[in-house]
């Protein structure tokens, strides 16, 4: 698993996965699966965009500003 935090990539207008300040994944597309930390538990989710053009993580409380959400993806 590759683990880090979500960060907004201005180069491509998408959220990606960062470790420290280095990109592990430069940008997720709608429907891409990952796990995020919610209340100290890893929850499987996917990234989507709502009608208001806000990114959100399905099945989690995360919507809008996703900066610093702990996330991990399989290798």
mmCIF file of the N, C-alpha and C atoms, coordinates in Angstrom:
data_MODEL
# 
_entry.id   MODEL 
# 
loop_
_atom_site.group_PDB 
_atom_site.id 
_atom_site.type_symbol 
_atom_site.label_atom_id 
_atom_site.label_alt_id 
_atom_site.label_comp_id 
_atom_site.label_asym_id 
_atom_site.label_entity_id 
_atom_site.label_seq_id 
_atom_site.pdbx_PDB_ins_code 
_atom_site.Cartn_x 
_atom_site.Cartn_y 
_atom_site.Cartn_z 
_atom_site.occupancy 
_atom_site.B_iso_or_equiv 
_atom_site.pdbx_formal_charge 
_atom_site.auth_seq_id 
_atom_site.auth_comp_id 
_atom_site.auth_asym_id 
_atom_site.auth_atom_id 
_atom_site.pdbx_PDB_model_num 
ATOM 1   N N  . UNK A 1 1  ? 0.844   -1.197 0.000   1.00 0.00 ? 1  UNK A N  1 
ATOM 2   C CA . UNK A 1 1  ? 0.000   0.000  0.000   1.00 0.00 ? 1  UNK A CA 1 
ATOM 3   C C  . UNK A 1 1  ? 0.878   1.245  0.000   1.00 0.00 ? 1  UNK A C  1 
ATOM 4   N N  . UNK A 1 2  ? 0.439   2.211  -0.749  1.00 0.00 ? 2  UNK A N  1 
ATOM 5   C CA . UNK A 1 2  ? 1.082   3.521  -0.726  1.00 0.00 ? 2  UNK A CA 1 
ATOM 6   C C  . UNK A 1 2  ? 0.187   4.435  0.093   1.00 0.00 ? 2  UNK A C  1 
ATOM 7   N N  . UNK A 1 3  ? 0.748   5.082  1.093   1.00 0.00 ? 3  UNK A N  1 
ATOM 8   C CA . UNK A 1 3  ? -0.052  5.864  2.039   1.00 0.00 ? 3  UNK A CA 1 
ATOM 9   C C  . UNK A 1 3  ? 0.470   7.284  2.120   1.00 0.00 ? 3  UNK A C  1 
ATOM 10  N N  . UNK A 1 4  ? -0.470  8.229  2.311   1.00 0.00 ? 4  UNK A N  1 
ATOM 11  C CA . UNK A 1 4  ? -0.103  9.628  2.445   1.00 0.00 ? 4  UNK A CA 1 
ATOM 12  C C  . UNK A 1 4  ? -1.332  10.457 2.766   1.00 0.00 ? 4  UNK A C  1 
ATOM 13  N N  . UNK A 1 5  ? -1.380  11.643 2.187   1.00 0.00 ? 5  UNK A N  1 
ATOM 14  C CA . UNK A 1 5  ? -2.523  12.540 2.386   1.00 0.00 ? 5  UNK A CA 1 
ATOM 15  C C  . UNK A 1 5  ? -2.967  13.063 1.033   1.00 0.00 ? 5  UNK A C  1 
ATOM 16  N N  . UNK A 1 6  ? -4.234  13.418 0.944   1.00 0.00 ? 6  UNK A N  1 
ATOM 17  C CA . UNK A 1 6  ? -4.733  14.009 -0.286  1.00 0.00 ? 6  UNK A CA 1 
ATOM 18  C C  . UNK A 1 6  ? -4.273  15.455 -0.383  1.00 0.00 ? 6  UNK A C  1 
ATOM 19  N N  . UNK A 1 7  ? -3.982  15.880 -1.577  1.00 0.00 ? 7  UNK A N  1 
ATOM 20  C CA . UNK A 1 7  ? -3.595  17.255 -1.841  1.00 0.00 ? 7  UNK A CA 1 
ATOM 21  C C  . UNK A 1 7  ? -4.106  17.652 -3.216  1.00 0.00 ? 7  UNK A C  1 
ATOM 22  N N  . UNK A 1 8  ? -4.432  18.924 -3.382  1.00 0.00 ? 8  UNK A N  1 
ATOM 23  C CA . UNK A 1 8  ? -4.954  19.404 -4.664  1.00 0.00 ? 8  UNK A CA 1 
ATOM 24  C C  . UNK A 1 8  ? -3.796  19.721 -5.603  1.00 0.00 ? 8  UNK A C  1 
ATOM 25  N N  . UNK A 1 9  ? -3.825  19.157 -6.791  1.00 0.00 ? 9  UNK A N  1 
ATOM 26  C CA . UNK A 1 9  ? -2.794  19.375 -7.798  1.00 0.00 ? 9  UNK A CA 1 
ATOM 27  C C  . UNK A 1 9  ? -3.295  20.427 -8.785  1.00 0.00 ? 9  UNK A C  1 
ATOM 28  N N  . UNK A 1 10 ? -2.766  21.629 -8.690  1.00 0.00 ? 10 UNK A N  1 
ATOM 29  C CA . UNK A 1 10 ? -3.175  22.737 -9.570  1.00 0.00 ? 10 UNK A CA 1 
ATOM 30  C C  . UNK A 1 10 ? -2.823  22.484 -11.028 1.00 0.00 ? 10 UNK A C  1 
ATOM 31  N N  . UNK A 1 11 ? -1.838  21.644 -11.283 1.00 0.00 ? 11 UNK A N  1 
ATOM 32  C CA . UNK A 1 11 ? -1.418  21.347 -12.655 1.00 0.00 ? 11 UNK A CA 1 
ATOM 33  C C  . UNK A 1 11 ? -2.519  20.651 -13.460 1.00 0.00 ? 11 UNK A C  1 
ATOM 34  N N  . UNK A 1 12 ? -3.280  19.761 -12.806 1.00 0.00 ? 12 UNK A N  1 
ATOM 35  C CA . UNK A 1 12 ? -4.306  19.007 -13.542 1.00 0.00 ? 12 UNK A CA 1 
ATOM 36  C C  . UNK A 1 12 ? -5.719  19.176 -12.971 1.00 0.00 ? 12 UNK A C  1 
ATOM 37  N N  . UNK A 1 13 ? -5.873  19.985 -11.906 1.00 0.00 ? 13 UNK A N  1 
ATOM 38  C CA . UNK A 1 13 ? -7.187  20.256 -11.339 1.00 0.00 ? 13 UNK A CA 1 
ATOM 39  C C  . UNK A 1 13 ? -7.805  19.055 -10.623 1.00 0.00 ? 13 UNK A C  1 
ATOM 40  N N  . UNK A 1 14 ? -6.958  18.172 -10.096 1.00 0.00 ? 14 UNK A N  1 
ATOM 41  C CA . UNK A 1 14 ? -7.441  16.967 -9.413  1.00 0.00 ? 14 UNK A CA 1 
ATOM 42  C C  . UNK A 1 14 ? -6.752  16.812 -8.061  1.00 0.00 ? 14 UNK A C  1 
ATOM 43  N N  . UNK A 1 15 ? -7.386  16.021 -7.199  1.00 0.00 ? 15 UNK A N  1 
ATOM 44  C CA . UNK A 1 15 ? -6.741  15.638 -5.956  1.00 0.00 ? 15 UNK A CA 1 
ATOM 45  C C  . UNK A 1 15 ? -5.846  14.438 -6.223  1.00 0.00 ? 15 UNK A C  1 
ATOM 46  N N  . UNK A 1 16 ? -4.659  14.461 -5.634  1.00 0.00 ? 16 UNK A N  1 
ATOM 47  C CA . UNK A 1 16 ? -3.720  13.356 -5.741  1.00 0.00 ? 16 UNK A CA 1 
ATOM 48  C C  . UNK A 1 16 ? -3.262  12.941 -4.361  1.00 0.00 ? 16 UNK A C  1 
ATOM 49  N N  . UNK A 1 17 ? -2.344  12.001 -4.324  1.00 0.00 ? 17 UNK A N  1 
ATOM 50  C CA . UNK A 1 17 ? -1.828  11.479 -3.062  1.00 0.00 ? 17 UNK A CA 1 
ATOM 51  C C  . UNK A 1 17 ? -0.391  11.948 -2.873  1.00 0.00 ? 17 UNK A C  1 
ATOM 52  N N  . UNK A 1 18 ? -0.139  12.566 -1.720  1.00 0.00 ? 18 UNK A N  1 
ATOM 53  C CA . UNK A 1 18 ? 1.183   13.092 -1.393  1.00 0.00 ? 18 UNK A CA 1 
ATOM 54  C C  . UNK A 1 18 ? 1.797   12.326 -0.234  1.00 0.00 ? 18 UNK A C  1 
ATOM 55  N N  . UNK A 1 19 ? 3.104   12.123 -0.301  1.00 0.00 ? 19 UNK A N  1 
ATOM 56  C CA . UNK A 1 19 ? 3.881   11.644 0.828   1.00 0.00 ? 19 UNK A CA 1 
ATOM 57  C C  . UNK A 1 19 ? 4.892   12.738 1.094   1.00 0.00 ? 19 UNK A C  1 
ATOM 58  N N  . UNK A 1 20 ? 4.788   13.348 2.265   1.00 0.00 ? 20 UNK A N  1 
ATOM 59  C CA . UNK A 1 20 ? 5.551   14.561 2.563   1.00 0.00 ? 20 UNK A CA 1 
ATOM 60  C C  . UNK A 1 20 ? 5.114   15.595 1.512   1.00 0.00 ? 20 UNK A C  1 
ATOM 61  N N  . UNK A 1 21 ? 6.029   16.065 0.678   1.00 0.00 ? 21 UNK A N  1 
ATOM 62  C CA . UNK A 1 21 ? 5.668   17.011 -0.383  1.00 0.00 ? 21 UNK A CA 1 
ATOM 63  C C  . UNK A 1 21 ? 5.861   16.422 -1.772  1.00 0.00 ? 21 UNK A C  1 
ATOM 64  N N  . UNK A 1 22 ? 5.950   15.096 -1.853  1.00 0.00 ? 22 UNK A N  1 
ATOM 65  C CA . UNK A 1 22 ? 6.173   14.439 -3.137  1.00 0.00 ? 22 UNK A CA 1 
ATOM 66  C C  . UNK A 1 22 ? 4.919   13.703 -3.583  1.00 0.00 ? 22 UNK A C  1 
ATOM 67  N N  . UNK A 1 23 ? 4.588   13.813 -4.866  1.00 0.00 ? 23 UNK A N  1 
ATOM 68  C CA . UNK A 1 23 ? 3.412   13.138 -5.399  1.00 0.00 ? 23 UNK A CA 1 
ATOM 69  C C  . UNK A 1 23 ? 3.663   11.638 -5.508  1.00 0.00 ? 23 UNK A C  1 
ATOM 70  N N  . UNK A 1 24 ? 2.767   10.847 -4.917  1.00 0.00 ? 24 UNK A N  1 
ATOM 71  C CA . UNK A 1 24 ? 2.740   9.400  -5.120  1.00 0.00 ? 24 UNK A CA 1 
ATOM 72  C C  . UNK A 1 24 ? 1.838   9.121  -6.313  1.00 0.00 ? 24 UNK A C  1 
ATOM 73  N N  . UNK A 1 25 ? 0.720   9.826  -6.373  1.00 0.00 ? 25 UNK A N  1 
ATOM 74  C CA . UNK A 1 25 ? -0.235  9.766  -7.489  1.00 0.00 ? 25 UNK A CA 1 
ATOM 75  C C  . UNK A 1 25 ? -0.622  11.206 -7.767  1.00 0.00 ? 25 UNK A C  1 
ATOM 76  N N  . UNK A 1 26 ? -0.428  11.666 -8.994  1.00 0.00 ? 26 UNK A N  1 
ATOM 77  C CA . UNK A 1 26 ? -0.631  13.086 -9.305  1.00 0.00 ? 26 UNK A CA 1 
ATOM 78  C C  . UNK A 1 26 ? -2.083  13.508 -9.452  1.00 0.00 ? 26 UNK A C  1 
ATOM 79  N N  . UNK A 1 27 ? -3.007  12.550 -9.545  1.00 0.00 ? 27 UNK A N  1 
ATOM 80  C CA . UNK A 1 27 ? -4.403  12.953 -9.647  1.00 0.00 ? 27 UNK A CA 1 
ATOM 81  C C  . UNK A 1 27 ? -5.346  11.788 -9.837  1.00 0.00 ? 27 UNK A C  1 
ATOM 82  N N  . UNK A 1 28 ? -6.370  11.717 -8.991  1.00 0.00 ? 28 UNK A N  1 
ATOM 83  C CA . UNK A 1 28 ? -7.388  10.675 -9.087  1.00 0.00 ? 28 UNK A CA 1 
ATOM 84  C C  . UNK A 1 28 ? -8.486  11.100 -10.055 1.00 0.00 ? 28 UNK A C  1 
ATOM 85  N N  . UNK A 1 29 ? -9.047  10.146 -10.737 1.00 0.00 ? 29 UNK A N  1 
ATOM 86  C CA . UNK A 1 29 ? -10.185 10.367 -11.627 1.00 0.00 ? 29 UNK A CA 1 
ATOM 87  C C  . UNK A 1 29 ? -11.451 9.887  -10.917 1.00 0.00 ? 29 UNK A C  1 
ATOM 88  N N  . UNK A 1 30 ? -12.607 10.375 -11.343 1.00 0.00 ? 30 UNK A N  1 
ATOM 89  C CA . UNK A 1 30 ? -13.874 9.920  -10.765 1.00 0.00 ? 30 UNK A CA 1 
ATOM 90  C C  . UNK A 1 30 ? -13.943 8.392  -10.827 1.00 0.00 ? 30 UNK A C  1 
ATOM 91  N N  . UNK A 1 31 ? -14.369 7.810  -9.721  1.00 0.00 ? 31 UNK A N  1 
ATOM 92  C CA . UNK A 1 31 ? -14.532 6.368  -9.651  1.00 0.00 ? 31 UNK A CA 1 
ATOM 93  C C  . UNK A 1 31 ? -13.308 5.610  -9.190  1.00 0.00 ? 31 UNK A C  1 
ATOM 94  N N  . UNK A 1 32 ? -12.162 6.286  -9.084  1.00 0.00 ? 32 UNK A N  1 
ATOM 95  C CA . UNK A 1 32 ? -10.961 5.582  -8.629  1.00 0.00 ? 32 UNK A CA 1 
ATOM 96  C C  . UNK A 1 32 ? -11.076 5.230  -7.152  1.00 0.00 ? 32 UNK A C  1 
ATOM 97  N N  . UNK A 1 33 ? -10.715 4.000  -6.829  1.00 0.00 ? 33 UNK A N  1 
ATOM 98  C CA . UNK A 1 33 ? -10.859 3.489  -5.466  1.00 0.00 ? 33 UNK A CA 1 
ATOM 99  C C  . UNK A 1 33 ? -9.618  3.767  -4.627  1.00 0.00 ? 33 UNK A C  1 
ATOM 100 N N  . UNK A 1 34 ? -9.863  3.918  -3.333  1.00 0.00 ? 34 UNK A N  1 
ATOM 101 C CA . UNK A 1 34 ? -8.810  4.137  -2.350  1.00 0.00 ? 34 UNK A CA 1 
ATOM 102 C C  . UNK A 1 34 ? -9.392  3.833  -0.980  1.00 0.00 ? 34 UNK A C  1 
ATOM 103 N N  . UNK A 1 35 ? -8.600  3.957  0.038   1.00 0.00 ? 35 UNK A N  1 
ATOM 104 C CA . UNK A 1 35 ? -9.065  3.869  1.411   1.00 0.00 ? 35 UNK A CA 1 
ATOM 105 C C  . UNK A 1 35 ? -8.690  5.168  2.101   1.00 0.00 ? 35 UNK A C  1 
ATOM 106 N N  . UNK A 1 36 ? -9.581  5.658  2.981   1.00 0.00 ? 36 UNK A N  1 
ATOM 107 C CA . UNK A 1 36 ? -9.302  6.865  3.750   1.00 0.00 ? 36 UNK A CA 1 
ATOM 108 C C  . UNK A 1 36 ? -9.536  6.583  5.222   1.00 0.00 ? 36 UNK A C  1 
ATOM 109 N N  . UNK A 1 37 ? -8.869  7.347  6.052   1.00 0.00 ? 37 UNK A N  1 
ATOM 110 C CA . UNK A 1 37 ? -8.975  7.176  7.493   1.00 0.00 ? 37 UNK A CA 1 
ATOM 111 C C  . UNK A 1 37 ? -10.149 7.991  8.013   1.00 0.00 ? 37 UNK A C  1 
ATOM 112 N N  . UNK A 1 38 ? -11.128 7.293  8.600   1.00 0.00 ? 38 UNK A N  1 
ATOM 113 C CA . UNK A 1 38 ? -12.304 7.932  9.192   1.00 0.00 ? 38 UNK A CA 1 
ATOM 114 C C  . UNK A 1 38 ? -12.438 7.394  10.616  1.00 0.00 ? 38 UNK A C  1 
ATOM 115 N N  . UNK A 1 39 ? -12.337 8.274  11.601  1.00 0.00 ? 39 UNK A N  1 
ATOM 116 C CA . UNK A 1 39 ? -12.434 7.867  13.011  1.00 0.00 ? 39 UNK A CA 1 
ATOM 117 C C  . UNK A 1 39 ? -11.508 6.694  13.326  1.00 0.00 ? 39 UNK A C  1 
ATOM 118 N N  . UNK A 1 40 ? -10.257 6.811  12.900  1.00 0.00 ? 40 UNK A N  1 
ATOM 119 C CA . UNK A 1 40 ? -9.220  5.802  13.165  1.00 0.00 ? 40 UNK A CA 1 
ATOM 120 C C  . UNK A 1 40 ? -9.474  4.449  12.513  1.00 0.00 ? 40 UNK A C  1 
ATOM 121 N N  . UNK A 1 41 ? -10.316 4.405  11.485  1.00 0.00 ? 41 UNK A N  1 
ATOM 122 C CA . UNK A 1 41 ? -10.547 3.167  10.738  1.00 0.00 ? 41 UNK A CA 1 
ATOM 123 C C  . UNK A 1 41 ? -10.401 3.450  9.246   1.00 0.00 ? 41 UNK A C  1 
ATOM 124 N N  . UNK A 1 42 ? -9.778  2.495  8.531   1.00 0.00 ? 42 UNK A N  1 
ATOM 125 C CA . UNK A 1 42 ? -9.646  2.631  7.088   1.00 0.00 ? 42 UNK A CA 1 
ATOM 126 C C  . UNK A 1 42 ? -10.952 2.209  6.424   1.00 0.00 ? 42 UNK A C  1 
ATOM 127 N N  . UNK A 1 43 ? -11.488 3.100  5.589   1.00 0.00 ? 43 UNK A N  1 
ATOM 128 C CA . UNK A 1 43 ? -12.766 2.889  4.916   1.00 0.00 ? 43 UNK A CA 1 
ATOM 129 C C  . UNK A 1 43 ? -12.532 2.888  3.408   1.00 0.00 ? 43 UNK A C  1 
ATOM 130 N N  . UNK A 1 44 ? -13.033 1.866  2.716   1.00 0.00 ? 44 UNK A N  1 
ATOM 131 C CA . UNK A 1 44 ? -12.936 1.829  1.252   1.00 0.00 ? 44 UNK A CA 1 
ATOM 132 C C  . UNK A 1 44 ? -13.886 2.855  0.662   1.00 0.00 ? 44 UNK A C  1 
ATOM 133 N N  . UNK A 1 45 ? -13.411 3.591  -0.323  1.00 0.00 ? 45 UNK A N  1 
ATOM 134 C CA . UNK A 1 45 ? -14.203 4.656  -0.929  1.00 0.00 ? 45 UNK A CA 1 
ATOM 135 C C  . UNK A 1 45 ? -13.741 4.872  -2.369  1.00 0.00 ? 45 UNK A C  1 
ATOM 136 N N  . UNK A 1 46 ? -14.390 5.797  -3.025  1.00 0.00 ? 46 UNK A N  1 
ATOM 137 C CA . UNK A 1 46 ? -13.957 6.244  -4.348  1.00 0.00 ? 46 UNK A CA 1 
ATOM 138 C C  . UNK A 1 46 ? -14.244 7.737  -4.454  1.00 0.00 ? 46 UNK A C  1 
ATOM 139 N N  . UNK A 1 47 ? -13.511 8.402  -5.292  1.00 0.00 ? 47 UNK A N  1 
ATOM 140 C CA . UNK A 1 47 ? -13.662 9.841  -5.456  1.00 0.00 ? 47 UNK A CA 1 
ATOM 141 C C  . UNK A 1 47 ? -14.676 10.117 -6.563  1.00 0.00 ? 47 UNK A C  1 
ATOM 142 N N  . UNK A 1 48 ? -15.581 11.058 -6.303  1.00 0.00 ? 48 UNK A N  1 
ATOM 143 C CA . UNK A 1 48 ? -16.602 11.477 -7.274  1.00 0.00 ? 48 UNK A CA 1 
ATOM 144 C C  . UNK A 1 48 ? -16.751 12.986 -7.196  1.00 0.00 ? 48 UNK A C  1 
ATOM 145 N N  . UNK A 1 49 ? -17.503 13.548 -8.139  1.00 0.00 ? 49 UNK A N  1 
ATOM 146 C CA . UNK A 1 49 ? -17.804 14.984 -8.132  1.00 0.00 ? 49 UNK A CA 1 
ATOM 147 C C  . UNK A 1 49 ? -19.311 15.151 -8.162  1.00 0.00 ? 49 UNK A C  1 
ATOM 148 N N  . UNK A 1 50 ? -19.843 16.028 -7.278  1.00 0.00 ? 50 UNK A N  1 
ATOM 149 C CA . UNK A 1 50 ? -21.292 16.238 -7.223  1.00 0.00 ? 50 UNK A CA 1 
ATOM 150 C C  . UNK A 1 50 ? -21.726 17.326 -8.213  1.00 0.00 ? 50 UNK A C  1 
ATOM 151 N N  . UNK A 1 51 ? -23.017 17.616 -8.243  1.00 0.00 ? 51 UNK A N  1 
ATOM 152 C CA . UNK A 1 51 ? -23.548 18.604 -9.194  1.00 0.00 ? 51 UNK A CA 1 
ATOM 153 C C  . UNK A 1 51 ? -23.018 20.009 -8.950  1.00 0.00 ? 51 UNK A C  1 
ATOM 154 N N  . UNK A 1 52 ? -22.603 20.286 -7.708  1.00 0.00 ? 52 UNK A N  1 
ATOM 155 C CA . UNK A 1 52 ? -22.024 21.589 -7.377  1.00 0.00 ? 52 UNK A CA 1 
ATOM 156 C C  . UNK A 1 52 ? -20.532 21.646 -7.747  1.00 0.00 ? 52 UNK A C  1 
ATOM 157 N N  . UNK A 1 53 ? -20.044 20.593 -8.425  1.00 0.00 ? 53 UNK A N  1 
ATOM 158 C CA . UNK A 1 53 ? -18.649 20.468 -8.843  1.00 0.00 ? 53 UNK A CA 1 
ATOM 159 C C  . UNK A 1 53 ? -17.686 20.436 -7.666  1.00 0.00 ? 53 UNK A C  1 
ATOM 160 N N  . UNK A 1 54 ? -18.115 19.778 -6.571  1.00 0.00 ? 54 UNK A N  1 
ATOM 161 C CA . UNK A 1 54 ? -17.263 19.558 -5.410  1.00 0.00 ? 54 UNK A CA 1 
ATOM 162 C C  . UNK A 1 54 ? -16.842 18.091 -5.397  1.00 0.00 ? 54 UNK A C  1 
ATOM 163 N N  . UNK A 1 55 ? -15.558 17.849 -5.121  1.00 0.00 ? 55 UNK A N  1 
ATOM 164 C CA . UNK A 1 55 ? -15.096 16.485 -4.972  1.00 0.00 ? 55 UNK A CA 1 
ATOM 165 C C  . UNK A 1 55 ? -15.611 15.931 -3.650  1.00 0.00 ? 55 UNK A C  1 
ATOM 166 N N  . UNK A 1 56 ? -15.969 14.663 -3.636  1.00 0.00 ? 56 UNK A N  1 
ATOM 167 C CA . UNK A 1 56 ? -16.360 14.010 -2.383  1.00 0.00 ? 56 UNK A CA 1 
ATOM 168 C C  . UNK A 1 56 ? -15.932 12.554 -2.410  1.00 0.00 ? 56 UNK A C  1 
ATOM 169 N N  . UNK A 1 57 ? -15.868 11.945 -1.221  1.00 0.00 ? 57 UNK A N  1 
ATOM 170 C CA . UNK A 1 57 ? -15.478 10.555 -1.068  1.00 0.00 ? 57 UNK A CA 1 
ATOM 171 C C  . UNK A 1 57 ? -16.709 9.761  -0.647  1.00 0.00 ? 57 UNK A C  1 
ATOM 172 N N  . UNK A 1 58 ? -17.159 8.863  -1.491  1.00 0.00 ? 58 UNK A N  1 
ATOM 173 C CA . UNK A 1 58 ? -18.394 8.096  -1.305  1.00 0.00 ? 58 UNK A CA 1 
ATOM 174 C C  . UNK A 1 58 ? -18.350 7.322  0.014   1.00 0.00 ? 58 UNK A C  1 
ATOM 175 N N  . UNK A 1 59 ? -19.443 7.419  0.797   1.00 0.00 ? 59 UNK A N  1 
ATOM 176 C CA . UNK A 1 59 ? -19.564 6.677  2.041   1.00 0.00 ? 59 UNK A CA 1 
ATOM 177 C C  . UNK A 1 59 ? -18.776 7.249  3.201   1.00 0.00 ? 59 UNK A C  1 
ATOM 178 N N  . UNK A 1 60 ? -18.271 8.478  3.041   1.00 0.00 ? 60 UNK A N  1 
ATOM 179 C CA . UNK A 1 60 ? -17.526 9.148  4.112   1.00 0.00 ? 60 UNK A CA 1 
ATOM 180 C C  . UNK A 1 60 ? -18.127 10.540 4.319   1.00 0.00 ? 60 UNK A C  1 
ATOM 181 N N  . UNK A 1 61 ? -17.741 11.218 5.401   1.00 0.00 ? 61 UNK A N  1 
ATOM 182 C CA . UNK A 1 61 ? -18.226 12.586 5.600   1.00 0.00 ? 61 UNK A CA 1 
ATOM 183 C C  . UNK A 1 61 ? -17.444 13.629 4.801   1.00 0.00 ? 61 UNK A C  1 
ATOM 184 N N  . UNK A 1 62 ? -16.465 13.209 4.000   1.00 0.00 ? 62 UNK A N  1 
ATOM 185 C CA . UNK A 1 62 ? -15.586 14.143 3.315   1.00 0.00 ? 62 UNK A CA 1 
ATOM 186 C C  . UNK A 1 62 ? -16.177 14.646 1.998   1.00 0.00 ? 62 UNK A C  1 
ATOM 187 N N  . UNK A 1 63 ? -16.290 15.991 1.898   1.00 0.00 ? 63 UNK A N  1 
ATOM 188 C CA . UNK A 1 63 ? -16.811 16.636 0.691   1.00 0.00 ? 63 UNK A CA 1 
ATOM 189 C C  . UNK A 1 63 ? -16.222 18.037 0.605   1.00 0.00 ? 63 UNK A C  1 
ATOM 190 N N  . UNK A 1 64 ? -15.937 18.480 -0.605  1.00 0.00 ? 64 UNK A N  1 
ATOM 191 C CA . UNK A 1 64 ? -15.399 19.833 -0.785  1.00 0.00 ? 64 UNK A CA 1 
ATOM 192 C C  . UNK A 1 64 ? -13.892 19.846 -0.667  1.00 0.00 ? 64 UNK A C  1 
ATOM 193 N N  . UNK A 1 65 ? -13.379 20.492 0.373   1.00 0.00 ? 65 UNK A N  1 
ATOM 194 C CA . UNK A 1 65 ? -11.936 20.586 0.596   1.00 0.00 ? 65 UNK A CA 1 
ATOM 195 C C  . UNK A 1 65 ? -11.430 19.278 1.187   1.00 0.00 ? 65 UNK A C  1 
ATOM 196 N N  . UNK A 1 66 ? -10.711 18.513 0.396   1.00 0.00 ? 66 UNK A N  1 
ATOM 197 C CA . UNK A 1 66 ? -10.221 17.203 0.826   1.00 0.00 ? 66 UNK A CA 1 
ATOM 198 C C  . UNK A 1 66 ? -8.745  17.234 1.227   1.00 0.00 ? 66 UNK A C  1 
ATOM 199 N N  . UNK A 1 67 ? -8.157  18.431 1.278   1.00 0.00 ? 67 UNK A N  1 
ATOM 200 C CA . UNK A 1 67 ? -6.753  18.545 1.663   1.00 0.00 ? 67 UNK A CA 1 
ATOM 201 C C  . UNK A 1 67 ? -6.522  17.889 3.015   1.00 0.00 ? 67 UNK A C  1 
ATOM 202 N N  . UNK A 1 68 ? -5.446  17.163 3.121   1.00 0.00 ? 68 UNK A N  1 
ATOM 203 C CA . UNK A 1 68 ? -4.971  16.550 4.361   1.00 0.00 ? 68 UNK A CA 1 
ATOM 204 C C  . UNK A 1 68 ? -5.739  15.331 4.821   1.00 0.00 ? 68 UNK A C  1 
ATOM 205 N N  . UNK A 1 69 ? -6.698  14.834 4.044   1.00 0.00 ? 69 UNK A N  1 
ATOM 206 C CA . UNK A 1 69 ? -7.371  13.577 4.388   1.00 0.00 ? 69 UNK A CA 1 
ATOM 207 C C  . UNK A 1 69 ? -6.337  12.462 4.216   1.00 0.00 ? 69 UNK A C  1 
ATOM 208 N N  . UNK A 1 70 ? -6.163  11.635 5.240   1.00 0.00 ? 70 UNK A N  1 
ATOM 209 C CA . UNK A 1 70 ? -5.237  10.496 5.160   1.00 0.00 ? 70 UNK A CA 1 
ATOM 210 C C  . UNK A 1 70 ? -5.818  9.462  4.212   1.00 0.00 ? 70 UNK A C  1 
ATOM 211 N N  . UNK A 1 71 ? -5.004  8.986  3.279   1.00 0.00 ? 71 UNK A N  1 
ATOM 212 C CA . UNK A 1 71 ? -5.484  8.042  2.266   1.00 0.00 ? 71 UNK A CA 1 
ATOM 213 C C  . UNK A 1 71 ? -4.391  7.034  1.928   1.00 0.00 ? 71 UNK A C  1 
ATOM 214 N N  . UNK A 1 72 ? -4.841  5.913  1.361   1.00 0.00 ? 72 UNK A N  1 
ATOM 215 C CA . UNK A 1 72 ? -3.883  4.923  0.874   1.00 0.00 ? 72 UNK A CA 1 
ATOM 216 C C  . UNK A 1 72 ? -4.468  4.224  -0.343  1.00 0.00 ? 72 UNK A C  1 
ATOM 217 N N  . UNK A 1 73 ? -3.555  3.773  -1.204  1.00 0.00 ? 73 UNK A N  1 
ATOM 218 C CA . UNK A 1 73 ? -3.940  3.073  -2.414  1.00 0.00 ? 73 UNK A CA 1 
ATOM 219 C C  . UNK A 1 73 ? -3.057  1.829  -2.549  1.00 0.00 ? 73 UNK A C  1 
ATOM 220 N N  . UNK A 1 74 ? -3.590  0.749  -3.182  1.00 0.00 ? 74 UNK A N  1 
ATOM 221 C CA . UNK A 1 74 ? -2.766  -0.428 -3.381  1.00 0.00 ? 74 UNK A CA 1 
ATOM 222 C C  . UNK A 1 74 ? -1.656  -0.153 -4.389  1.00 0.00 ? 74 UNK A C  1 
ATOM 223 N N  . UNK A 1 75 ? -0.586  -0.902 -4.304  1.00 0.00 ? 75 UNK A N  1 
ATOM 224 C CA . UNK A 1 75 ? 0.541   -0.731 -5.238  1.00 0.00 ? 75 UNK A CA 1 
ATOM 225 C C  . UNK A 1 75 ? 0.220   -1.325 -6.582  1.00 0.00 ? 75 UNK A C  1 
# 
